[in-house]
Amino acid sequence: MVHKKTSGIPANDLPTASILIHTELMRIALISPYSRGPQRGNITTVDRISRFLAQRGIELLVLPADALLLEEMEVQLASFAPQLIHGFHARFCGGLAQHLAAKNNLPFVI
């Protein structure tokens, strides 16, 4: 477990910002609405969060909703066995994240 004090640390200074993450064998599936496109919005957010979590030893699986069928996502999730599903963009991935989480008996966040 990593915990750093927050007083006086700028919020945009991610490598030294306050973190409380349990990293022992953590596996997270990220559901992104898009696999490619302009470098802004959800694509940039998913990329940034993926890099940040991977730097801390967290295993990640990114599932782009525009490039995979539901059945393909289900197969990849079963093989990866995540502990959490994080869906980006409530309208495009919220229902999908909820469905996949319920099917795999996992917690999810949007």
SETI-178360 format. One record per residue: residue number from 1; residue in three letters; chain; y, x, z of N, C-alpha, C, O, CB in turn. Coordinates in Angstrom, 2 decimals, padded with zeros to 5 digits. Each point is the difference from the previous one (the first is absolute). Glycine has a CB too. Layout:
<nodes>
<NUM,'ALA','A',<Y,X,Z>,<Y,X,Z>,<Y,X,Z>,<Y,X,Z>,<Y,X,Z>>
...
</nodes>
This chain:
<nodes>
<1,'MET','A',<-001.17,000.83,000.00>,<001.17,-000.83,000.00>,<001.25,000.88,000.00>,<000.06,001.00,000.72>,<-001.32,-002.83,000.48>>
<2,'VAL','A',<002.24,001.47,-002.00>,<001.23,000.75,-000.11>,<001.13,-000.86,000.52>,<000.12,-001.17,-000.39>,<-000.98,002.49,-001.59>>
<3,'HIS','A',<001.70,-000.77,002.85>,<001.16,-000.75,000.47>,<001.14,000.98,000.15>,<-000.12,001.02,000.68>,<-001.32,-002.74,000.50>>
<4,'LYS','A',<002.56,001.41,-001.81>,<001.18,000.86,000.09>,<001.16,-000.82,000.54>,<000.12,-001.19,-000.30>,<-000.91,002.64,-001.61>>
<5,'LYS','A',<001.63,-000.82,002.70>,<001.18,-000.66,000.55>,<001.00,-000.33,-001.10>,<000.10,000.74,-000.98>,<-000.44,000.47,003.14>>
<6,'THR','A',<001.07,-002.30,-002.01>,<000.87,-000.46,-001.09>,<001.48,000.30,000.18>,<000.73,-000.05,-000.99>,<-002.38,-001.69,000.64>>
<7,'SER','A',<002.12,002.03,001.52>,<001.44,000.08,000.21>,<000.66,001.06,-000.88>,<-000.39,001.17,000.00>,<000.02,-001.93,002.34>>
<8,'GLY','A',<001.39,000.31,-003.09>,<000.80,000.90,-000.81>,<-000.61,000.38,-001.34>,<000.60,000.80,-000.72>,<000.26,000.03,002.81>>
<9,'ILE','A',<-002.01,-001.36,-002.45>,<-000.65,000.35,-001.27>,<000.41,-001.01,-001.06>,<-000.16,-001.20,000.21>,<-001.79,002.25,001.00>>
<10,'PRO','A',<002.48,-000.58,-002.35>,<000.38,-000.94,-001.07>,<-001.21,-000.77,-000.51>,<-001.08,000.57,-000.15>,<002.97,000.95,-000.49>>
<11,'ALA','A',<-001.71,-002.81,000.36>,<-001.09,-000.85,-000.46>,<-000.56,000.45,-001.35>,<-001.18,-000.21,-000.27>,<002.22,-001.68,001.51>>
<12,'ASN','A',<-000.20,002.52,-002.08>,<-000.49,000.42,-001.32>,<-000.69,001.35,000.01>,<-000.41,000.49,-001.05>,<002.25,-001.81,000.07>>
<13,'ASP','A',<-001.98,001.94,002.13>,<-000.65,001.30,000.11>,<-001.48,-000.21,000.34>,<-000.43,000.28,001.12>,<002.61,000.82,-000.37>>
<14,'LEU','A',<-002.96,-001.60,-001.72>,<-001.37,-000.41,000.23>,<-000.91,001.05,000.63>,<-000.77,-000.34,000.90>,<001.09,-001.14,-002.80>>
<15,'PRO','A',<-000.28,002.75,001.47>,<-000.92,000.95,000.60>,<000.19,000.19,001.50>,<-000.94,000.37,000.69>,<000.89,000.76,-002.86>>
<16,'THR','A',<001.25,-001.38,002.70>,<000.23,000.20,001.42>,<000.35,-001.30,000.73>,<000.28,000.02,001.20>,<000.46,002.29,-001.72>>
<17,'ALA','A',<-000.74,-003.42,-000.19>,<000.35,-001.28,000.63>,<-001.09,-000.42,000.98>,<-001.10,000.55,000.01>,<002.39,-001.24,-002.06>>
<18,'SER','A',<-000.96,-000.28,002.87>,<-000.94,-000.49,001.00>,<-001.24,-000.60,-000.66>,<000.09,-000.83,-000.90>,<001.83,000.40,002.45>>
<19,'ILE','A',<-003.08,000.87,-001.08>,<-001.26,-000.46,-000.57>,<-000.97,-000.28,001.15>,<-000.11,000.79,000.94>,<000.50,000.53,-003.09>>
<20,'LEU','A',<-001.08,-002.41,002.04>,<-001.12,-000.27,000.90>,<-001.13,-000.50,-000.89>,<-000.08,-001.18,-000.32>,<001.58,000.62,002.35>>
<21,'ILE','A',<-002.37,001.49,-002.42>,<-001.07,-000.31,-000.94>,<-001.31,000.52,000.57>,<-000.10,001.16,000.41>,<001.69,-001.08,-002.38>>
<22,'HIS','A',<-002.59,-000.93,001.99>,<-001.35,000.42,000.36>,<-000.69,000.43,-001.28>,<-000.27,-000.84,-000.86>,<000.16,-000.74,002.87>>
<23,'THR','A',<-000.18,002.87,-002.17>,<-000.48,000.51,-001.27>,<-001.50,000.28,-000.04>,<-000.51,000.35,-001.06>,<002.74,000.61,000.76>>
<24,'GLU','A',<-002.94,-001.10,001.39>,<-001.43,000.30,000.01>,<-000.75,-000.96,-000.92>,<-000.13,-001.19,000.30>,<000.32,002.06,002.05>>
<25,'LEU','A',<-000.69,-000.35,-003.46>,<-000.78,-000.75,-000.97>,<000.71,-001.24,-000.54>,<-000.66,-000.97,-000.37>,<-001.35,001.80,001.53>>
<26,'MET','A',<003.32,-000.81,-001.21>,<000.73,-001.16,-000.49>,<-000.08,-000.09,-001.52>,<000.18,001.00,-000.70>,<001.37,-000.86,002.66>>
<27,'ARG','A',<-001.83,-001.36,-002.45>,<-000.11,-000.27,-001.43>,<000.79,-001.26,-000.30>,<-000.24,-001.05,000.61>,<-002.06,002.17,-000.75>>
<28,'ILE','A',<003.23,-001.02,-000.80>,<000.87,-001.13,-000.32>,<-000.05,-000.26,-001.51>,<000.09,000.92,-000.81>,<001.43,-000.39,002.78>>
<29,'ALA','A',<-001.66,-001.81,-002.33>,<000.09,-000.41,-001.40>,<001.39,-000.58,-000.24>,<000.42,-000.92,000.70>,<-002.93,000.46,-000.83>>
<30,'LEU','A',<003.21,001.00,-000.85>,<001.32,-000.48,-000.37>,<-000.11,-000.80,-001.30>,<-000.53,000.50,-000.99>,<001.65,001.48,002.14>>
<31,'ILE','A',<-000.62,-003.21,-001.14>,<-000.03,-000.82,-001.21>,<001.41,-000.04,-000.56>,<000.92,-000.53,000.61>,<-002.86,-000.86,000.24>>
<32,'SER','A',<002.07,001.96,-002.04>,<001.29,000.09,-000.67>,<000.05,-001.01,-001.13>,<-001.00,-000.18,-000.70>,<001.21,002.63,001.30>>
<33,'PRO','A',<000.92,-003.12,-000.81>,<000.06,-000.96,-001.10>,<-000.06,000.67,-001.38>,<-000.43,-000.63,-000.97>,<001.75,-000.85,002.46>>
<34,'TYR','A',<-000.91,002.74,-001.57>,<000.07,000.66,-001.30>,<-000.61,001.40,000.07>,<000.04,000.66,001.04>,<002.02,-001.97,-001.58>>
<35,'SER','A',<-002.63,001.73,-000.57>,<-000.59,001.34,-000.08>,<000.97,001.01,-000.63>,<-000.12,001.20,000.22>,<-002.15,-002.24,-000.40>>
<36,'ARG','A',<003.22,000.53,-000.59>,<000.99,000.89,-000.62>,<001.23,-000.82,-000.35>,<-000.03,-001.23,-000.02>,<-001.79,002.74,-000.90>>
<37,'GLY','A',<002.87,-000.81,000.65>,<001.25,-000.65,-000.34>,<001.17,000.86,000.43>,<-000.18,001.20,000.25>,<-000.90,-003.44,-000.04>>
<38,'PRO','A',<002.27,001.65,-000.12>,<001.17,000.78,000.40>,<-000.17,000.53,001.43>,<-000.61,-000.65,000.85>,<002.04,-000.74,-002.37>>
<39,'GLN','A',<-000.90,002.55,001.76>,<-000.13,000.63,001.31>,<000.99,-000.58,001.00>,<000.95,000.65,000.42>,<-001.73,001.44,-001.54>>
<40,'ARG','A',<000.52,-003.33,001.49>,<000.79,-000.68,001.02>,<-000.86,-001.12,000.58>,<-001.07,-000.31,-000.53>,<003.29,000.88,-000.62>>
<41,'GLY','A',<-001.77,-001.16,002.20>,<-000.69,-001.15,000.58>,<-001.35,000.32,000.59>,<-000.19,001.05,000.62>,<001.38,-002.42,-002.24>>
<42,'ASN','A',<-002.14,000.46,001.42>,<-001.32,000.12,000.61>,<-000.75,001.25,-000.43>,<-000.70,000.60,000.81>,<000.63,-003.05,-000.71>>
<43,'ILE','A',<000.20,002.86,-001.36>,<-000.70,001.20,-000.46>,<000.45,001.21,000.81>,<-000.83,000.79,000.46>,<000.62,-001.77,-002.78>>
<44,'THR','A',<001.50,001.13,002.50>,<000.54,001.12,000.77>,<-000.40,-000.10,001.47>,<-000.35,001.00,000.61>,<002.28,-000.85,-002.20>>
<45,'THR','A',<-001.89,-001.35,002.15>,<-000.37,-000.19,001.40>,<-001.47,000.34,000.24>,<-000.32,000.71,000.96>,<002.08,-002.49,-000.77>>
<46,'VAL','A',<-002.64,001.29,-001.04>,<-001.43,000.29,000.15>,<-000.24,001.50,-000.14>,<-000.78,000.56,000.77>,<000.20,-002.83,-001.68>>
<47,'ASP','A',<001.22,002.91,-000.04>,<-000.16,001.44,-000.19>,<000.48,000.77,001.22>,<-000.68,000.92,000.47>,<000.97,-001.23,-002.94>>
<48,'ARG','A',<000.88,-000.05,002.99>,<000.56,000.70,001.16>,<-000.88,-000.20,001.24>,<-000.30,000.97,000.71>,<002.62,-001.28,-001.67>>
<49,'ILE','A',<-002.74,-000.91,001.23>,<-000.84,-000.26,001.16>,<-001.36,000.69,-000.15>,<-000.53,000.53,000.97>,<001.69,-002.73,-000.62>>
<50,'SER','A',<-001.71,002.20,-001.56>,<-001.27,000.69,-000.25>,<000.09,001.48,000.33>,<-000.86,000.55,000.67>,<000.33,-002.22,-002.45>>
<51,'ARG','A',<001.59,002.31,001.28>,<000.19,001.44,000.28>,<000.17,000.25,001.49>,<-000.61,000.91,000.56>,<001.67,-000.62,-002.82>>
<52,'PHE','A',<-000.24,-001.10,002.91>,<000.28,000.16,001.42>,<-001.28,-000.13,000.84>,<-000.25,000.82,000.88>,<002.57,-001.73,-001.26>>
<53,'LEU','A',<-003.11,-000.11,000.10>,<-001.23,-000.21,000.77>,<-001.06,001.05,-000.32>,<-000.69,000.47,000.90>,<001.18,-002.92,-000.86>>
<54,'ALA','A',<-000.61,002.83,-001.30>,<-000.97,001.03,-000.38>,<000.32,001.34,000.66>,<-000.91,000.74,000.37>,<000.56,-001.92,-002.56>>
<55,'GLN','A',<001.63,001.49,002.34>,<000.40,001.24,000.69>,<-000.47,000.01,001.44>,<-000.14,001.06,000.60>,<002.13,-000.90,-002.09>>
<56,'ARG','A',<-002.24,-001.32,002.05>,<-000.45,-000.11,001.37>,<-001.51,-000.21,000.12>,<-000.50,-000.35,001.06>,<002.73,-000.57,-000.50>>
<57,'GLY','A',<-002.93,001.13,-001.67>,<-001.46,-000.05,000.03>,<-000.60,-001.39,-000.11>,<-001.19,-000.17,000.26>,<001.32,002.19,001.09>>
<58,'ILE','A',<000.65,-002.99,-001.73>,<-000.51,-001.36,-000.15>,<-000.54,-000.15,-001.41>,<000.66,000.35,-000.97>,<000.98,-001.26,002.67>>
<59,'GLU','A',<-002.86,000.37,-001.80>,<-000.61,-000.22,-001.31>,<000.54,-001.29,-000.59>,<000.10,-001.01,000.69>,<-002.19,002.26,000.01>>
<60,'LEU','A',<002.43,-001.21,-001.99>,<000.63,-001.15,-000.65>,<-000.72,-000.38,-001.28>,<-000.57,000.84,-000.70>,<002.74,-000.16,001.68>>
<61,'LEU','A',<-002.13,-001.97,-001.26>,<-000.45,-000.54,-001.27>,<001.12,-000.90,-000.50>,<000.38,-000.95,000.67>,<-002.87,001.06,-000.04>>
<62,'VAL','A',<003.02,000.20,-001.82>,<001.06,-000.83,-000.58>,<-000.63,-000.87,-001.07>,<-000.64,000.49,-000.93>,<002.43,001.26,001.41>>
<63,'LEU','A',<-001.61,-003.06,-000.34>,<-000.53,-000.98,-000.94>,<001.15,-000.68,-000.73>,<000.67,-000.85,000.59>,<-002.71,000.49,000.88>>
<64,'PRO','A',<002.29,000.71,-002.74>,<001.07,-000.65,-000.74>,<-000.44,-001.37,-000.51>,<-000.96,-000.10,-000.76>,<001.85,002.36,000.09>>
<65,'ALA','A',<-000.19,-003.29,001.08>,<-000.37,-001.38,-000.35>,<000.12,-000.28,-001.50>,<-000.67,-000.89,-000.52>,<001.40,000.20,002.79>>
<66,'ASP','A',<000.13,001.44,-002.96>,<000.16,-000.24,-001.44>,<-001.05,000.69,-000.85>,<-000.08,-000.25,-001.20>,<002.50,000.02,001.62>>
<67,'ALA','A',<-003.23,001.09,000.19>,<-000.96,000.79,-000.78>,<-001.46,-000.26,000.37>,<-000.91,000.45,-000.70>,<002.67,001.26,000.50>>
<68,'LEU','A',<-002.00,-002.43,001.29>,<-001.37,-000.24,000.46>,<-000.26,-001.49,000.14>,<000.87,-000.76,000.44>,<-000.88,002.96,000.75>>
<69,'LEU','A',<-001.19,-002.61,-001.55>,<-000.43,-001.36,000.26>,<-000.36,-000.14,001.48>,<-000.28,001.00,000.66>,<-000.57,-001.25,-003.04>>
<70,'LEU','A',<000.85,-000.95,002.90>,<-000.37,-000.25,001.39>,<-001.37,000.59,000.30>,<-000.18,000.62,001.05>,<001.57,-002.71,-001.05>>
<71,'GLU','A',<-002.34,001.90,-000.89>,<-001.36,000.51,000.22>,<-000.01,001.53,000.09>,<-000.75,000.57,000.80>,<-000.17,-002.56,-002.03>>
<72,'GLU','A',<001.75,002.65,000.43>,<000.09,001.47,000.07>,<000.59,000.44,001.33>,<-000.45,000.99,000.59>,<000.72,-000.89,-003.08>>
<73,'MET','A',<000.74,-000.82,002.97>,<000.58,000.32,001.31>,<-001.03,-000.18,001.10>,<-000.10,000.83,000.91>,<002.36,-001.55,-001.74>>
<74,'GLU','A',<-003.03,-000.35,000.76>,<-001.02,-000.27,001.02>,<-001.03,001.12,000.05>,<-000.41,000.42,001.08>,<000.75,-002.88,-001.39>>
<75,'VAL','A',<-000.78,002.95,-000.85>,<-000.97,001.09,-000.07>,<000.59,001.28,000.59>,<-000.65,000.68,000.80>,<-000.39,-001.71,-002.85>>
<76,'GLN','A',<002.28,001.35,001.67>,<000.63,001.22,000.52>,<000.22,-000.08,001.50>,<-000.19,000.98,000.71>,<001.30,-000.66,-002.92>>
<77,'LEU','A',<-000.70,-001.50,002.71>,<000.19,-000.17,001.44>,<-001.32,000.15,000.75>,<-000.04,000.65,001.05>,<001.98,-002.18,-001.50>>
<78,'ALA','A',<-003.00,000.95,-000.06>,<-001.30,000.11,000.66>,<-000.45,001.45,000.09>,<-000.56,000.43,001.01>,<-000.04,-002.71,-001.85>>
<79,'SER','A',<000.85,003.04,-000.22>,<-000.38,001.41,-000.03>,<000.89,000.85,000.92>,<-000.50,000.90,000.67>,<-000.31,-001.21,-003.02>>
<80,'PHE','A',<002.09,000.01,002.39>,<000.97,000.78,000.79>,<-000.06,-000.34,001.48>,<000.21,000.87,000.84>,<001.26,-000.77,-002.85>>
<81,'ALA','A',<-001.76,-001.35,002.35>,<-000.09,-000.47,001.39>,<001.27,000.28,000.82>,<-000.04,000.75,000.97>,<-002.43,-000.38,-001.11>>
<82,'PRO','A',<003.59,-000.96,-000.26>,<001.24,000.24,000.75>,<000.00,-000.72,001.35>,<-000.81,-000.90,000.24>,<002.02,001.16,-002.41>>
<83,'GLN','A',<-000.30,000.16,003.02>,<000.19,-000.65,001.30>,<001.18,-000.97,-000.04>,<000.16,-000.82,000.91>,<-001.13,002.83,000.23>>
<84,'LEU','A',<001.78,-001.92,-002.18>,<001.21,-000.81,-000.13>,<000.33,-000.15,-001.47>,<-000.19,000.92,-000.79>,<001.04,-000.13,003.04>>
<85,'ILE','A',<-000.34,-001.97,-002.61>,<000.51,-000.23,-001.35>,<001.50,-000.25,000.11>,<000.45,-000.81,000.81>,<-002.68,-000.15,-001.61>>
<86,'HIS','A',<002.99,001.67,-000.03>,<001.45,-000.17,-000.04>,<000.39,-000.45,-001.39>,<-000.15,000.75,-000.97>,<000.51,001.02,002.76>>
<87,'GLY','A',<000.13,-003.00,-001.90>,<000.44,-000.53,-001.28>,<001.51,000.15,-000.14>,<000.75,-000.29,000.93>,<-002.66,-001.33,-000.94>>
<88,'PHE','A',<002.35,002.08,-001.16>,<001.43,000.16,-000.27>,<000.45,-001.15,-000.90>,<-000.61,-000.27,-001.03>,<000.46,002.80,001.27>>
<89,'HIS','A',<001.20,-003.16,000.16>,<000.62,-001.13,-000.69>,<-000.77,-001.28,000.33>,<-001.08,-000.25,-000.54>,<001.90,001.77,-001.32>>
<90,'ALA','A',<-000.25,-002.32,002.73>,<-000.65,-001.21,000.49>,<-000.40,-000.95,-001.12>,<-001.10,-000.55,000.02>,<002.40,000.78,002.07>>
<91,'ARG','A',<-000.42,-000.44,-003.06>,<-000.29,-000.96,-001.07>,<-001.12,000.48,-000.92>,<-000.86,-000.80,-000.38>,<003.24,000.06,000.49>>
<92,'PHE','A',<-002.38,002.01,-000.47>,<-000.98,000.50,-000.95>,<-001.30,000.47,000.65>,<-001.06,-000.04,-000.64>,<002.96,000.68,-000.79>>
<93,'CYS','A',<-001.85,-000.19,002.68>,<-001.20,000.57,000.62>,<-000.38,-000.65,001.33>,<-001.05,000.32,000.56>,<001.62,001.79,-001.69>>
<94,'GLY','A',<000.25,-002.99,001.65>,<-000.27,-000.60,001.30>,<-001.30,-000.77,000.05>,<-000.83,000.23,000.88>,<003.25,-000.36,-000.55>>
<95,'GLY','A',<-002.60,-000.79,-001.27>,<-001.24,-000.79,-000.04>,<-001.22,000.86,-000.27>,<-001.07,-000.23,000.57>,<002.40,-001.70,-001.35>>
<96,'LEU','A',<-001.17,002.92,-000.09>,<-001.09,000.91,-000.31>,<-000.40,000.82,001.23>,<-001.18,000.13,000.30>,<001.99,-000.01,-002.68>>
<97,'ALA','A',<000.18,000.42,003.08>,<-000.28,000.77,001.22>,<-000.69,-000.88,001.04>,<-000.95,000.42,000.65>,<002.94,001.06,-001.11>>
<98,'GLN','A',<-001.51,-002.71,000.62>,<-000.59,-000.92,000.96>,<-001.45,-000.32,-000.38>,<-000.88,000.00,000.87>,<003.16,-000.99,-000.41>>
<99,'HIS','A',<-002.54,000.73,-001.73>,<-001.36,-000.30,-000.47>,<-000.94,001.18,000.25>,<-001.09,-000.17,000.56>,<002.05,-001.36,-002.31>>
<100,'LEU','A',<-000.54,002.73,001.34>,<-000.85,001.18,000.15>,<-000.24,000.33,001.47>,<-001.09,000.42,000.38>,<001.96,000.45,-002.56>>
<101,'ALA','A',<000.16,-001.06,003.01>,<-000.16,000.25,001.43>,<-000.99,-000.98,000.61>,<-000.86,000.40,000.78>,<003.20,000.49,-000.67>>
<102,'ALA','A',<-002.21,-002.17,-000.45>,<-000.91,-001.01,000.54>,<-001.44,000.26,-000.45>,<-000.93,-000.11,000.79>,<002.81,-001.57,-000.76>>
<103,'LYS','A',<-002.04,002.01,-001.29>,<-001.34,000.25,-000.55>,<-000.67,001.20,000.68>,<-001.22,000.02,000.16>,<001.96,-000.99,-002.34>>
<104,'ASN','A',<000.06,001.96,002.56>,<-000.53,001.22,000.62>,<000.18,000.05,001.51>,<-000.28,001.01,000.64>,<000.75,000.15,-002.77>>
<105,'ASN','A',<000.02,-002.28,002.71>,<000.22,-000.08,001.44>,<000.89,001.15,000.49>,<-000.35,000.71,000.95>,<-001.88,-001.84,-000.70>>
<106,'LEU','A',<003.37,001.30,-000.91>,<000.92,001.09,000.30>,<001.39,-000.55,000.33>,<000.36,-001.08,-000.46>,<-001.66,002.61,-001.04>>
<107,'PRO','A',<002.07,-000.80,002.29>,<001.41,-000.37,000.18>,<000.79,000.38,-001.25>,<-000.41,000.89,-000.75>,<000.23,-000.57,003.27>>
<108,'PHE','A',<001.31,-001.01,-002.74>,<000.86,000.33,-001.12>,<001.45,-000.17,000.38>,<000.32,-000.73,000.94>,<-002.10,000.03,-002.53>>
<109,'VAL','A',<002.64,001.39,000.86>,<001.44,-000.14,000.16>,<000.61,-000.13,-001.38>,<-000.55,000.49,-000.98>,<000.56,000.85,003.14>>
<110,'ILE','A',<001.14,-002.01,-002.22>,<000.73,-000.15,-001.24>,<001.33,000.69,000.17>,<000.82,000.01,-000.92>,<-001.97,-002.21,000.36>>
</nodes>
